[in-house]
Amino acid sequence: MRLNAIIEDASTSWTLERMPAVDRNLLRIGAWEILCNDEVATAVAIDEAVDLAADLSTDDSANFVNGVLGRIARDAPALPSED
């Protein structure tokens, strides 16, 4: 699974290079939890990433992270799996 490509597809008009490093890495962790880790509920993965973004990044980061991870969660059933 190519997390970076999935994140860029879900983050309309933003490339990974344009994102703050904290946001980029929170999105990678959150996307991995949503797509690859059955032990973490999707809502929990998103909430934790949003809380960390609010604490550690820019004023707009929490909303941005929430939106991107929400799109990833919504589109997860349609994403190809690499079993």
mmCIF file of the N, C-alpha and C atoms, coordinates in Angstrom:
data_MODEL
# 
_entry.id   MODEL 
# 
loop_
_atom_site.group_PDB 
_atom_site.id 
_atom_site.type_symbol 
_atom_site.label_atom_id 
_atom_site.label_alt_id 
_atom_site.label_comp_id 
_atom_site.label_asym_id 
_atom_site.label_entity_id 
_atom_site.label_seq_id 
_atom_site.pdbx_PDB_ins_code 
_atom_site.Cartn_x 
_atom_site.Cartn_y 
_atom_site.Cartn_z 
_atom_site.occupancy 
_atom_site.B_iso_or_equiv 
_atom_site.pdbx_formal_charge 
_atom_site.auth_seq_id 
_atom_site.auth_comp_id 
_atom_site.auth_asym_id 
_atom_site.auth_atom_id 
_atom_site.pdbx_PDB_model_num 
ATOM 1   N N  . MET A 1 1  ? 0.849   -1.173 0.000  1.00 0.00 ? 1  MET A N  1 
ATOM 2   C CA . MET A 1 1  ? 0.000   0.000  0.000  1.00 0.00 ? 1  MET A CA 1 
ATOM 3   C C  . MET A 1 1  ? 0.895   1.238  0.000  1.00 0.00 ? 1  MET A C  1 
ATOM 4   N N  . ARG A 1 2  ? 0.533   2.176  -0.771 1.00 0.00 ? 2  ARG A N  1 
ATOM 5   C CA . ARG A 1 2  ? 1.319   3.402  -0.898 1.00 0.00 ? 2  ARG A CA 1 
ATOM 6   C C  . ARG A 1 2  ? 0.612   4.534  -0.164 1.00 0.00 ? 2  ARG A C  1 
ATOM 7   N N  . LEU A 1 3  ? 0.967   4.701  1.098  1.00 0.00 ? 3  LEU A N  1 
ATOM 8   C CA . LEU A 1 3  ? 0.293   5.687  1.941  1.00 0.00 ? 3  LEU A CA 1 
ATOM 9   C C  . LEU A 1 3  ? 0.439   7.105  1.409  1.00 0.00 ? 3  LEU A C  1 
ATOM 10  N N  . ASN A 1 4  ? 1.623   7.463  0.940  1.00 0.00 ? 4  ASN A N  1 
ATOM 11  C CA . ASN A 1 4  ? 1.832   8.822  0.450  1.00 0.00 ? 4  ASN A CA 1 
ATOM 12  C C  . ASN A 1 4  ? 0.885   9.148  -0.700 1.00 0.00 ? 4  ASN A C  1 
ATOM 13  N N  . ALA A 1 5  ? 0.715   8.227  -1.630 1.00 0.00 ? 5  ALA A N  1 
ATOM 14  C CA . ALA A 1 5  ? -0.179  8.455  -2.771 1.00 0.00 ? 5  ALA A CA 1 
ATOM 15  C C  . ALA A 1 5  ? -1.630  8.565  -2.300 1.00 0.00 ? 5  ALA A C  1 
ATOM 16  N N  . ILE A 1 6  ? -2.021  7.732  -1.365 1.00 0.00 ? 6  ILE A N  1 
ATOM 17  C CA . ILE A 1 6  ? -3.387  7.776  -0.833 1.00 0.00 ? 6  ILE A CA 1 
ATOM 18  C C  . ILE A 1 6  ? -3.635  9.113  -0.132 1.00 0.00 ? 6  ILE A C  1 
ATOM 19  N N  . ILE A 1 7  ? -2.661  9.574  0.635  1.00 0.00 ? 7  ILE A N  1 
ATOM 20  C CA . ILE A 1 7  ? -2.790  10.853 1.347  1.00 0.00 ? 7  ILE A CA 1 
ATOM 21  C C  . ILE A 1 7  ? -2.881  12.006 0.353  1.00 0.00 ? 7  ILE A C  1 
ATOM 22  N N  . GLU A 1 8  ? -2.036  12.004 -0.658 1.00 0.00 ? 8  GLU A N  1 
ATOM 23  C CA . GLU A 1 8  ? -2.088  13.086 -1.647 1.00 0.00 ? 8  GLU A CA 1 
ATOM 24  C C  . GLU A 1 8  ? -3.409  13.082 -2.406 1.00 0.00 ? 8  GLU A C  1 
ATOM 25  N N  . ASP A 1 9  ? -3.934  11.903 -2.726 1.00 0.00 ? 9  ASP A N  1 
ATOM 26  C CA . ASP A 1 9  ? -5.235  11.831 -3.406 1.00 0.00 ? 9  ASP A CA 1 
ATOM 27  C C  . ASP A 1 9  ? -6.346  12.406 -2.532 1.00 0.00 ? 9  ASP A C  1 
ATOM 28  N N  . ALA A 1 10 ? -6.256  12.179 -1.233 1.00 0.00 ? 10 ALA A N  1 
ATOM 29  C CA . ALA A 1 10 ? -7.293  12.644 -0.306 1.00 0.00 ? 10 ALA A CA 1 
ATOM 30  C C  . ALA A 1 10 ? -7.131  14.111 0.087  1.00 0.00 ? 10 ALA A C  1 
ATOM 31  N N  . SER A 1 11 ? -5.949  14.658 -0.101 1.00 0.00 ? 11 SER A N  1 
ATOM 32  C CA . SER A 1 11 ? -5.700  16.050 0.290  1.00 0.00 ? 11 SER A CA 1 
ATOM 33  C C  . SER A 1 11 ? -5.734  16.922 -0.955 1.00 0.00 ? 11 SER A C  1 
ATOM 34  N N  . THR A 1 12 ? -6.909  17.310 -1.324 1.00 0.00 ? 12 THR A N  1 
ATOM 35  C CA . THR A 1 12 ? -7.107  18.068 -2.546 1.00 0.00 ? 12 THR A CA 1 
ATOM 36  C C  . THR A 1 12 ? -6.233  19.317 -2.570 1.00 0.00 ? 12 THR A C  1 
ATOM 37  N N  . SER A 1 13 ? -5.484  19.453 -3.633 1.00 0.00 ? 13 SER A N  1 
ATOM 38  C CA . SER A 1 13 ? -4.638  20.625 -3.905 1.00 0.00 ? 13 SER A CA 1 
ATOM 39  C C  . SER A 1 13 ? -3.412  20.757 -3.001 1.00 0.00 ? 13 SER A C  1 
ATOM 40  N N  . TRP A 1 14 ? -3.110  19.738 -2.221 1.00 0.00 ? 14 TRP A N  1 
ATOM 41  C CA . TRP A 1 14 ? -1.927  19.799 -1.356 1.00 0.00 ? 14 TRP A CA 1 
ATOM 42  C C  . TRP A 1 14 ? -1.033  18.600 -1.640 1.00 0.00 ? 14 TRP A C  1 
ATOM 43  N N  . THR A 1 15 ? 0.224   18.861 -1.955 1.00 0.00 ? 15 THR A N  1 
ATOM 44  C CA . THR A 1 15 ? 1.199   17.783 -2.080 1.00 0.00 ? 15 THR A CA 1 
ATOM 45  C C  . THR A 1 15 ? 1.822   17.552 -0.718 1.00 0.00 ? 15 THR A C  1 
ATOM 46  N N  . LEU A 1 16 ? 2.453   16.406 -0.552 1.00 0.00 ? 16 LEU A N  1 
ATOM 47  C CA . LEU A 1 16 ? 3.114   16.132 0.732  1.00 0.00 ? 16 LEU A CA 1 
ATOM 48  C C  . LEU A 1 16 ? 4.178   17.177 1.038  1.00 0.00 ? 16 LEU A C  1 
ATOM 49  N N  . GLU A 1 17 ? 4.863   17.653 0.026  1.00 0.00 ? 17 GLU A N  1 
ATOM 50  C CA . GLU A 1 17 ? 5.933   18.628 0.236  1.00 0.00 ? 17 GLU A CA 1 
ATOM 51  C C  . GLU A 1 17 ? 5.417   19.950 0.793  1.00 0.00 ? 17 GLU A C  1 
ATOM 52  N N  . ARG A 1 18 ? 4.174   20.302 0.478  1.00 0.00 ? 18 ARG A N  1 
ATOM 53  C CA . ARG A 1 18 ? 3.588   21.560 0.961  1.00 0.00 ? 18 ARG A CA 1 
ATOM 54  C C  . ARG A 1 18 ? 3.078   21.470 2.388  1.00 0.00 ? 18 ARG A C  1 
ATOM 55  N N  . MET A 1 19 ? 2.862   20.262 2.874  1.00 0.00 ? 19 MET A N  1 
ATOM 56  C CA . MET A 1 19 ? 2.298   20.075 4.221  1.00 0.00 ? 19 MET A CA 1 
ATOM 57  C C  . MET A 1 19 ? 3.377   20.269 5.287  1.00 0.00 ? 19 MET A C  1 
ATOM 58  N N  . PRO A 1 20 ? 2.986   20.829 6.423  1.00 0.00 ? 20 PRO A N  1 
ATOM 59  C CA . PRO A 1 20 ? 3.931   20.852 7.545  1.00 0.00 ? 20 PRO A CA 1 
ATOM 60  C C  . PRO A 1 20 ? 4.347   19.414 7.893  1.00 0.00 ? 20 PRO A C  1 
ATOM 61  N N  . ALA A 1 21 ? 5.577   19.237 8.308  1.00 0.00 ? 21 ALA A N  1 
ATOM 62  C CA . ALA A 1 21 ? 6.106   17.900 8.598  1.00 0.00 ? 21 ALA A CA 1 
ATOM 63  C C  . ALA A 1 21 ? 5.252   17.167 9.639  1.00 0.00 ? 21 ALA A C  1 
ATOM 64  N N  . VAL A 1 22 ? 4.783   17.875 10.635 1.00 0.00 ? 22 VAL A N  1 
ATOM 65  C CA . VAL A 1 22 ? 3.962   17.241 11.670 1.00 0.00 ? 22 VAL A CA 1 
ATOM 66  C C  . VAL A 1 22 ? 2.677   16.700 11.052 1.00 0.00 ? 22 VAL A C  1 
ATOM 67  N N  . ASP A 1 23 ? 2.007   17.518 10.242 1.00 0.00 ? 23 ASP A N  1 
ATOM 68  C CA . ASP A 1 23 ? 0.766   17.090 9.601  1.00 0.00 ? 23 ASP A CA 1 
ATOM 69  C C  . ASP A 1 23 ? 1.012   15.871 8.715  1.00 0.00 ? 23 ASP A C  1 
ATOM 70  N N  . ARG A 1 24 ? 2.044   15.937 7.910  1.00 0.00 ? 24 ARG A N  1 
ATOM 71  C CA . ARG A 1 24 ? 2.389   14.855 6.989  1.00 0.00 ? 24 ARG A CA 1 
ATOM 72  C C  . ARG A 1 24 ? 2.561   13.538 7.740  1.00 0.00 ? 24 ARG A C  1 
ATOM 73  N N  . ASN A 1 25 ? 3.259   13.585 8.834  1.00 0.00 ? 25 ASN A N  1 
ATOM 74  C CA . ASN A 1 25 ? 3.516   12.350 9.576  1.00 0.00 ? 25 ASN A CA 1 
ATOM 75  C C  . ASN A 1 25 ? 2.315   11.880 10.377 1.00 0.00 ? 25 ASN A C  1 
ATOM 76  N N  . LEU A 1 26 ? 1.521   12.800 10.893 1.00 0.00 ? 26 LEU A N  1 
ATOM 77  C CA . LEU A 1 26 ? 0.272   12.393 11.548 1.00 0.00 ? 26 LEU A CA 1 
ATOM 78  C C  . LEU A 1 26 ? -0.678  11.746 10.543 1.00 0.00 ? 26 LEU A C  1 
ATOM 79  N N  . LEU A 1 27 ? -0.706  12.265 9.323  1.00 0.00 ? 27 LEU A N  1 
ATOM 80  C CA . LEU A 1 27 ? -1.537  11.666 8.281  1.00 0.00 ? 27 LEU A CA 1 
ATOM 81  C C  . LEU A 1 27 ? -1.049  10.266 7.921  1.00 0.00 ? 27 LEU A C  1 
ATOM 82  N N  . ARG A 1 28 ? 0.246   10.083 7.873  1.00 0.00 ? 28 ARG A N  1 
ATOM 83  C CA . ARG A 1 28 ? 0.787   8.743  7.590  1.00 0.00 ? 28 ARG A CA 1 
ATOM 84  C C  . ARG A 1 28 ? 0.393   7.749  8.680  1.00 0.00 ? 28 ARG A C  1 
ATOM 85  N N  . ILE A 1 29 ? 0.533   8.157  9.921  1.00 0.00 ? 29 ILE A N  1 
ATOM 86  C CA . ILE A 1 29 ? 0.165   7.270  11.028 1.00 0.00 ? 29 ILE A CA 1 
ATOM 87  C C  . ILE A 1 29 ? -1.337  6.997  11.023 1.00 0.00 ? 29 ILE A C  1 
ATOM 88  N N  . GLY A 1 30 ? -2.125  8.059  10.897 1.00 0.00 ? 30 GLY A N  1 
ATOM 89  C CA . GLY A 1 30 ? -3.574  7.898  10.895 1.00 0.00 ? 30 GLY A CA 1 
ATOM 90  C C  . GLY A 1 30 ? -4.062  7.051  9.736  1.00 0.00 ? 30 GLY A C  1 
ATOM 91  N N  . ALA A 1 31 ? -3.523  7.278  8.544  1.00 0.00 ? 31 ALA A N  1 
ATOM 92  C CA . ALA A 1 31 ? -3.928  6.490  7.381  1.00 0.00 ? 31 ALA A CA 1 
ATOM 93  C C  . ALA A 1 31 ? -3.552  5.026  7.569  1.00 0.00 ? 31 ALA A C  1 
ATOM 94  N N  . TRP A 1 32 ? -2.372  4.773  8.109  1.00 0.00 ? 32 TRP A N  1 
ATOM 95  C CA . TRP A 1 32 ? -1.966  3.379  8.354  1.00 0.00 ? 32 TRP A CA 1 
ATOM 96  C C  . TRP A 1 32 ? -2.922  2.726  9.352  1.00 0.00 ? 32 TRP A C  1 
ATOM 97  N N  . GLU A 1 33 ? -3.267  3.439  10.419 1.00 0.00 ? 33 GLU A N  1 
ATOM 98  C CA . GLU A 1 33 ? -4.195  2.868  11.404 1.00 0.00 ? 33 GLU A CA 1 
ATOM 99  C C  . GLU A 1 33 ? -5.556  2.581  10.778 1.00 0.00 ? 33 GLU A C  1 
ATOM 100 N N  . ILE A 1 34 ? -6.042  3.475  9.943  1.00 0.00 ? 34 ILE A N  1 
ATOM 101 C CA . ILE A 1 34 ? -7.350  3.292  9.304  1.00 0.00 ? 34 ILE A CA 1 
ATOM 102 C C  . ILE A 1 34 ? -7.322  2.114  8.334  1.00 0.00 ? 34 ILE A C  1 
ATOM 103 N N  . LEU A 1 35 ? -6.275  2.019  7.543  1.00 0.00 ? 35 LEU A N  1 
ATOM 104 C CA . LEU A 1 35 ? -6.232  1.055  6.448  1.00 0.00 ? 35 LEU A CA 1 
ATOM 105 C C  . LEU A 1 35 ? -5.612  -0.295 6.805  1.00 0.00 ? 35 LEU A C  1 
ATOM 106 N N  . CYS A 1 36 ? -4.734  -0.316 7.791  1.00 0.00 ? 36 CYS A N  1 
ATOM 107 C CA . CYS A 1 36 ? -3.943  -1.528 8.034  1.00 0.00 ? 36 CYS A CA 1 
ATOM 108 C C  . CYS A 1 36 ? -4.066  -2.120 9.427  1.00 0.00 ? 36 CYS A C  1 
ATOM 109 N N  . ASN A 1 37 ? -4.613  -1.398 10.374 1.00 0.00 ? 37 ASN A N  1 
ATOM 110 C CA . ASN A 1 37 ? -4.613  -1.856 11.760 1.00 0.00 ? 37 ASN A CA 1 
ATOM 111 C C  . ASN A 1 37 ? -6.050  -2.051 12.240 1.00 0.00 ? 37 ASN A C  1 
ATOM 112 N N  . ASP A 1 38 ? -6.479  -3.287 12.280 1.00 0.00 ? 38 ASP A N  1 
ATOM 113 C CA . ASP A 1 38 ? -7.846  -3.599 12.719 1.00 0.00 ? 38 ASP A CA 1 
ATOM 114 C C  . ASP A 1 38 ? -8.051  -3.411 14.222 1.00 0.00 ? 38 ASP A C  1 
ATOM 115 N N  . GLU A 1 39 ? -6.981  -3.221 14.970 1.00 0.00 ? 39 GLU A N  1 
ATOM 116 C CA . GLU A 1 39 ? -7.086  -3.082 16.417 1.00 0.00 ? 39 GLU A CA 1 
ATOM 117 C C  . GLU A 1 39 ? -7.473  -1.662 16.854 1.00 0.00 ? 39 GLU A C  1 
ATOM 118 N N  . VAL A 1 40 ? -7.416  -0.708 15.915 1.00 0.00 ? 40 VAL A N  1 
ATOM 119 C CA . VAL A 1 40 ? -7.754  0.678  16.234 1.00 0.00 ? 40 VAL A CA 1 
ATOM 120 C C  . VAL A 1 40 ? -8.988  1.068  15.428 1.00 0.00 ? 40 VAL A C  1 
ATOM 121 N N  . ALA A 1 41 ? -10.024 1.519  16.123 1.00 0.00 ? 41 ALA A N  1 
ATOM 122 C CA . ALA A 1 41 ? -11.235 1.973  15.440 1.00 0.00 ? 41 ALA A CA 1 
ATOM 123 C C  . ALA A 1 41 ? -10.925 3.215  14.613 1.00 0.00 ? 41 ALA A C  1 
ATOM 124 N N  . THR A 1 42 ? -11.574 3.327  13.475 1.00 0.00 ? 42 THR A N  1 
ATOM 125 C CA . THR A 1 42 ? -11.340 4.462  12.581 1.00 0.00 ? 42 THR A CA 1 
ATOM 126 C C  . THR A 1 42 ? -11.555 5.785  13.295 1.00 0.00 ? 42 THR A C  1 
ATOM 127 N N  . ALA A 1 43 ? -12.633 5.908  14.037 1.00 0.00 ? 43 ALA A N  1 
ATOM 128 C CA . ALA A 1 43 ? -12.920 7.161  14.742 1.00 0.00 ? 43 ALA A CA 1 
ATOM 129 C C  . ALA A 1 43 ? -11.825 7.504  15.750 1.00 0.00 ? 43 ALA A C  1 
ATOM 130 N N  . VAL A 1 44 ? -11.285 6.503  16.398 1.00 0.00 ? 44 VAL A N  1 
ATOM 131 C CA . VAL A 1 44 ? -10.208 6.730  17.371 1.00 0.00 ? 44 VAL A CA 1 
ATOM 132 C C  . VAL A 1 44 ? -8.944  7.194  16.664 1.00 0.00 ? 44 VAL A C  1 
ATOM 133 N N  . ALA A 1 45 ? -8.608  6.567  15.545 1.00 0.00 ? 45 ALA A N  1 
ATOM 134 C CA . ALA A 1 45 ? -7.420  6.961  14.782 1.00 0.00 ? 45 ALA A CA 1 
ATOM 135 C C  . ALA A 1 45 ? -7.530  8.417  14.334 1.00 0.00 ? 45 ALA A C  1 
ATOM 136 N N  . ILE A 1 46 ? -8.696  8.800  13.843 1.00 0.00 ? 46 ILE A N  1 
ATOM 137 C CA . ILE A 1 46 ? -8.894  10.174 13.391 1.00 0.00 ? 46 ILE A CA 1 
ATOM 138 C C  . ILE A 1 46 ? -8.844  11.140 14.567 1.00 0.00 ? 46 ILE A C  1 
ATOM 139 N N  . ASP A 1 47 ? -9.545  10.834 15.652 1.00 0.00 ? 47 ASP A N  1 
ATOM 140 C CA . ASP A 1 47 ? -9.563  11.722 16.821 1.00 0.00 ? 47 ASP A CA 1 
ATOM 141 C C  . ASP A 1 47 ? -8.171  11.943 17.403 1.00 0.00 ? 47 ASP A C  1 
ATOM 142 N N  . GLU A 1 48 ? -7.397  10.876 17.496 1.00 0.00 ? 48 GLU A N  1 
ATOM 143 C CA . GLU A 1 48 ? -6.045  11.009 18.053 1.00 0.00 ? 48 GLU A CA 1 
ATOM 144 C C  . GLU A 1 48 ? -5.165  11.877 17.160 1.00 0.00 ? 48 GLU A C  1 
ATOM 145 N N  . ALA A 1 49 ? -5.248  11.678 15.851 1.00 0.00 ? 49 ALA A N  1 
ATOM 146 C CA . ALA A 1 49 ? -4.446  12.480 14.920 1.00 0.00 ? 49 ALA A CA 1 
ATOM 147 C C  . ALA A 1 49 ? -4.869  13.946 14.974 1.00 0.00 ? 49 ALA A C  1 
ATOM 148 N N  . VAL A 1 50 ? -6.161  14.202 15.046 1.00 0.00 ? 50 VAL A N  1 
ATOM 149 C CA . VAL A 1 50 ? -6.671  15.577 15.110 1.00 0.00 ? 50 VAL A CA 1 
ATOM 150 C C  . VAL A 1 50 ? -6.215  16.249 16.406 1.00 0.00 ? 50 VAL A C  1 
ATOM 151 N N  . ASP A 1 51 ? -6.305  15.544 17.524 1.00 0.00 ? 51 ASP A N  1 
ATOM 152 C CA . ASP A 1 51 ? -5.854  16.103 18.808 1.00 0.00 ? 51 ASP A CA 1 
ATOM 153 C C  . ASP A 1 51 ? -4.368  16.448 18.776 1.00 0.00 ? 51 ASP A C  1 
ATOM 154 N N  . LEU A 1 52 ? -3.562  15.545 18.215 1.00 0.00 ? 52 LEU A N  1 
ATOM 155 C CA . LEU A 1 52 ? -2.126  15.810 18.127 1.00 0.00 ? 52 LEU A CA 1 
ATOM 156 C C  . LEU A 1 52 ? -1.834  16.978 17.194 1.00 0.00 ? 52 LEU A C  1 
ATOM 157 N N  . ALA A 1 53 ? -2.546  17.068 16.093 1.00 0.00 ? 53 ALA A N  1 
ATOM 158 C CA . ALA A 1 53 ? -2.355  18.190 15.167 1.00 0.00 ? 53 ALA A CA 1 
ATOM 159 C C  . ALA A 1 53 ? -2.693  19.510 15.854 1.00 0.00 ? 53 ALA A C  1 
ATOM 160 N N  . ALA A 1 54 ? -3.763  19.525 16.628 1.00 0.00 ? 54 ALA A N  1 
ATOM 161 C CA . ALA A 1 54 ? -4.154  20.743 17.345 1.00 0.00 ? 54 ALA A CA 1 
ATOM 162 C C  . ALA A 1 54 ? -3.094  21.160 18.352 1.00 0.00 ? 54 ALA A C  1 
ATOM 163 N N  . ASP A 1 55 ? -2.472  20.177 18.989 1.00 0.00 ? 55 ASP A N  1 
ATOM 164 C CA . ASP A 1 55 ? -1.452  20.466 20.013 1.00 0.00 ? 55 ASP A CA 1 
ATOM 165 C C  . ASP A 1 55 ? -0.088  20.795 19.427 1.00 0.00 ? 55 ASP A C  1 
ATOM 166 N N  . LEU A 1 56 ? 0.261   20.175 18.306 1.00 0.00 ? 56 LEU A N  1 
ATOM 167 C CA . LEU A 1 56 ? 1.644   20.221 17.836 1.00 0.00 ? 56 LEU A CA 1 
ATOM 168 C C  . LEU A 1 56 ? 1.890   21.004 16.553 1.00 0.00 ? 56 LEU A C  1 
ATOM 169 N N  . SER A 1 57 ? 0.830   21.402 15.854 1.00 0.00 ? 57 SER A N  1 
ATOM 170 C CA . SER A 1 57 ? 1.050   22.014 14.546 1.00 0.00 ? 57 SER A CA 1 
ATOM 171 C C  . SER A 1 57 ? 0.337   23.354 14.447 1.00 0.00 ? 57 SER A C  1 
ATOM 172 N N  . THR A 1 58 ? -0.018  23.747 13.241 1.00 0.00 ? 58 THR A N  1 
ATOM 173 C CA . THR A 1 58 ? -0.580  25.072 12.999 1.00 0.00 ? 58 THR A CA 1 
ATOM 174 C C  . THR A 1 58 ? -2.043  25.162 13.440 1.00 0.00 ? 58 THR A C  1 
ATOM 175 N N  . ASP A 1 59 ? -2.566  26.370 13.430 1.00 0.00 ? 59 ASP A N  1 
ATOM 176 C CA . ASP A 1 59 ? -3.965  26.582 13.821 1.00 0.00 ? 59 ASP A CA 1 
ATOM 177 C C  . ASP A 1 59 ? -4.940  25.864 12.893 1.00 0.00 ? 59 ASP A C  1 
ATOM 178 N N  . ASP A 1 60 ? -4.578  25.703 11.638 1.00 0.00 ? 60 ASP A N  1 
ATOM 179 C CA . ASP A 1 60 ? -5.461  25.066 10.659 1.00 0.00 ? 60 ASP A CA 1 
ATOM 180 C C  . ASP A 1 60 ? -5.254  23.558 10.539 1.00 0.00 ? 60 ASP A C  1 
ATOM 181 N N  . SER A 1 61 ? -4.253  23.032 11.192 1.00 0.00 ? 61 SER A N  1 
ATOM 182 C CA . SER A 1 61 ? -3.879  21.630 11.001 1.00 0.00 ? 61 SER A CA 1 
ATOM 183 C C  . SER A 1 61 ? -4.931  20.632 11.460 1.00 0.00 ? 61 SER A C  1 
ATOM 184 N N  . ALA A 1 62 ? -5.578  20.888 12.568 1.00 0.00 ? 62 ALA A N  1 
ATOM 185 C CA . ALA A 1 62 ? -6.569  19.925 13.076 1.00 0.00 ? 62 ALA A CA 1 
ATOM 186 C C  . ALA A 1 62 ? -7.686  19.721 12.056 1.00 0.00 ? 62 ALA A C  1 
ATOM 187 N N  . ASN A 1 63 ? -8.196  20.806 11.486 1.00 0.00 ? 63 ASN A N  1 
ATOM 188 C CA . ASN A 1 63 ? -9.253  20.686 10.480 1.00 0.00 ? 63 ASN A CA 1 
ATOM 189 C C  . ASN A 1 63 ? -8.750  19.995 9.225  1.00 0.00 ? 63 ASN A C  1 
ATOM 190 N N  . PHE A 1 64 ? -7.538  20.312 8.809  1.00 0.00 ? 64 PHE A N  1 
ATOM 191 C CA . PHE A 1 64 ? -6.956  19.699 7.623  1.00 0.00 ? 64 PHE A CA 1 
ATOM 192 C C  . PHE A 1 64 ? -6.778  18.198 7.821  1.00 0.00 ? 64 PHE A C  1 
ATOM 193 N N  . VAL A 1 65 ? -6.179  17.798 8.926  1.00 0.00 ? 65 VAL A N  1 
ATOM 194 C CA . VAL A 1 65 ? -5.960  16.382 9.222  1.00 0.00 ? 65 VAL A CA 1 
ATOM 195 C C  . VAL A 1 65 ? -7.296  15.647 9.314  1.00 0.00 ? 65 VAL A C  1 
ATOM 196 N N  . ASN A 1 66 ? -8.273  16.255 9.958  1.00 0.00 ? 66 ASN A N  1 
ATOM 197 C CA . ASN A 1 66 ? -9.594  15.644 10.066 1.00 0.00 ? 66 ASN A CA 1 
ATOM 198 C C  . ASN A 1 66 ? -10.204 15.407 8.677  1.00 0.00 ? 66 ASN A C  1 
ATOM 199 N N  . GLY A 1 67 ? -10.118 16.397 7.817  1.00 0.00 ? 67 GLY A N  1 
ATOM 200 C CA . GLY A 1 67 ? -10.688 16.269 6.483  1.00 0.00 ? 67 GLY A CA 1 
ATOM 201 C C  . GLY A 1 67 ? -10.015 15.196 5.647  1.00 0.00 ? 67 GLY A C  1 
ATOM 202 N N  . VAL A 1 68 ? -8.690  15.174 5.672  1.00 0.00 ? 68 VAL A N  1 
ATOM 203 C CA . VAL A 1 68 ? -7.954  14.192 4.864  1.00 0.00 ? 68 VAL A CA 1 
ATOM 204 C C  . VAL A 1 68 ? -8.211  12.771 5.378  1.00 0.00 ? 68 VAL A C  1 
ATOM 205 N N  . LEU A 1 69 ? -8.114  12.570 6.670  1.00 0.00 ? 69 LEU A N  1 
ATOM 206 C CA . LEU A 1 69 ? -8.344  11.227 7.211  1.00 0.00 ? 69 LEU A CA 1 
ATOM 207 C C  . LEU A 1 69 ? -9.806  10.811 7.046  1.00 0.00 ? 69 LEU A C  1 
ATOM 208 N N  . GLY A 1 70 ? -10.723 11.758 7.114  1.00 0.00 ? 70 GLY A N  1 
ATOM 209 C CA . GLY A 1 70 ? -12.127 11.447 6.863  1.00 0.00 ? 70 GLY A CA 1 
ATOM 210 C C  . GLY A 1 70 ? -12.341 10.954 5.439  1.00 0.00 ? 70 GLY A C  1 
ATOM 211 N N  . ARG A 1 71 ? -11.679 11.590 4.472  1.00 0.00 ? 71 ARG A N  1 
ATOM 212 C CA . ARG A 1 71 ? -11.780 11.137 3.080  1.00 0.00 ? 71 ARG A CA 1 
ATOM 213 C C  . ARG A 1 71 ? -11.165 9.756  2.909  1.00 0.00 ? 71 ARG A C  1 
ATOM 214 N N  . ILE A 1 72 ? -10.038 9.531  3.559  1.00 0.00 ? 72 ILE A N  1 
ATOM 215 C CA . ILE A 1 72 ? -9.388  8.215  3.462  1.00 0.00 ? 72 ILE A CA 1 
ATOM 216 C C  . ILE A 1 72 ? -10.303 7.146  4.050  1.00 0.00 ? 72 ILE A C  1 
ATOM 217 N N  . ALA A 1 73 ? -10.894 7.431  5.195  1.00 0.00 ? 73 ALA A N  1 
ATOM 218 C CA . ALA A 1 73 ? -11.796 6.456  5.830  1.00 0.00 ? 73 ALA A CA 1 
ATOM 219 C C  . ALA A 1 73 ? -13.004 6.191  4.941  1.00 0.00 ? 73 ALA A C  1 
ATOM 220 N N  . ARG A 1 74 ? -13.540 7.237  4.343  1.00 0.00 ? 74 ARG A N  1 
ATOM 221 C CA . ARG A 1 74 ? -14.709 7.091  3.461  1.00 0.00 ? 74 ARG A CA 1 
ATOM 222 C C  . ARG A 1 74 ? -14.364 6.244  2.238  1.00 0.00 ? 74 ARG A C  1 
ATOM 223 N N  . ASP A 1 75 ? -13.169 6.446  1.689  1.00 0.00 ? 75 ASP A N  1 
ATOM 224 C CA . ASP A 1 75 ? -12.773 5.759  0.461  1.00 0.00 ? 75 ASP A CA 1 
ATOM 225 C C  . ASP A 1 75 ? -12.094 4.420  0.708  1.00 0.00 ? 75 ASP A C  1 
ATOM 226 N N  . ALA A 1 76 ? -11.828 4.067  1.955  1.00 0.00 ? 76 ALA A N  1 
ATOM 227 C CA . ALA A 1 76 ? -11.069 2.847  2.276  1.00 0.00 ? 76 ALA A CA 1 
ATOM 228 C C  . ALA A 1 76 ? -11.619 1.588  1.622  1.00 0.00 ? 76 ALA A C  1 
ATOM 229 N N  . PRO A 1 77 ? -12.932 1.372  1.612  1.00 0.00 ? 77 PRO A N  1 
ATOM 230 C CA . PRO A 1 77 ? -13.421 0.131  0.990  1.00 0.00 ? 77 PRO A CA 1 
ATOM 231 C C  . PRO A 1 77 ? -13.100 0.030  -0.501 1.00 0.00 ? 77 PRO A C  1 
ATOM 232 N N  . ALA A 1 78 ? -12.923 1.146  -1.180 1.00 0.00 ? 78 ALA A N  1 
ATOM 233 C CA . ALA A 1 78 ? -12.657 1.135  -2.612 1.00 0.00 ? 78 ALA A CA 1 
ATOM 234 C C  . ALA A 1 78 ? -11.166 1.063  -2.936 1.00 0.00 ? 78 ALA A C  1 
ATOM 235 N N  . LEU A 1 79 ? -10.307 1.233  -1.934 1.00 0.00 ? 79 LEU A N  1 
ATOM 236 C CA . LEU A 1 79 ? -8.863  1.217  -2.189 1.00 0.00 ? 79 LEU A CA 1 
ATOM 237 C C  . LEU A 1 79 ? -8.396  -0.227 -2.403 1.00 0.00 ? 79 LEU A C  1 
ATOM 238 N N  . PRO A 1 80 ? -7.445  -0.405 -3.338 1.00 0.00 ? 80 PRO A N  1 
ATOM 239 C CA . PRO A 1 80 ? -6.932  -1.773 -3.547 1.00 0.00 ? 80 PRO A CA 1 
ATOM 240 C C  . PRO A 1 80 ? -6.143  -2.249 -2.345 1.00 0.00 ? 80 PRO A C  1 
ATOM 241 N N  . SER A 1 81 ? -6.302  -3.501 -2.011 1.00 0.00 ? 81 SER A N  1 
ATOM 242 C CA . SER A 1 81 ? -5.542  -4.064 -0.890 1.00 0.00 ? 81 SER A CA 1 
ATOM 243 C C  . SER A 1 81 ? -4.362  -4.838 -1.425 1.00 0.00 ? 81 SER A C  1 
ATOM 244 N N  . GLU A 1 82 ? -3.316  -4.894 -0.619 1.00 0.00 ? 82 GLU A N  1 
ATOM 245 C CA . GLU A 1 82 ? -2.110  -5.645 -0.989 1.00 0.00 ? 82 GLU A CA 1 
ATOM 246 C C  . GLU A 1 82 ? -1.939  -6.794 -0.030 1.00 0.00 ? 82 GLU A C  1 
ATOM 247 N N  . ASP A 1 83 ? -2.713  -7.834 -0.203 1.00 0.00 ? 83 ASP A N  1 
ATOM 248 C CA . ASP A 1 83 ? -2.651  -8.991 0.689  1.00 0.00 ? 83 ASP A CA 1 
ATOM 249 C C  . ASP A 1 83 ? -1.413  -9.805 0.473  1.00 0.00 ? 83 ASP A C  1 
# 
